[in-house]
């Protein structure tokens, strides 16, 4: 799940991986409108099985990608990254008067 620094009304659900067949960075994703994404808590979920990977926002499916043994998501270990990205192609131009930002997380639940 990603959010552009200059667009707080939309959330991106994107899968990123290195495609060893073509030696390229591959990605597949969709965008979902999320009202009050910066002012209210929302439920962001990922359901990952050997058959598919699904991303949800507030229990509404944003995207589903079929999973198979050709993808790294099939049987590899992964870890979670939480960050506030600044600037660049996703973050947009940073206001010169900018001084700080925050990411507030109520809880993270991981289960199998």
Helices and strands as residue ranges (DSSP letters): E 2-4, E 7-19, E 24-33, E 44-48, E 52-57, E 60-66, H 88-91
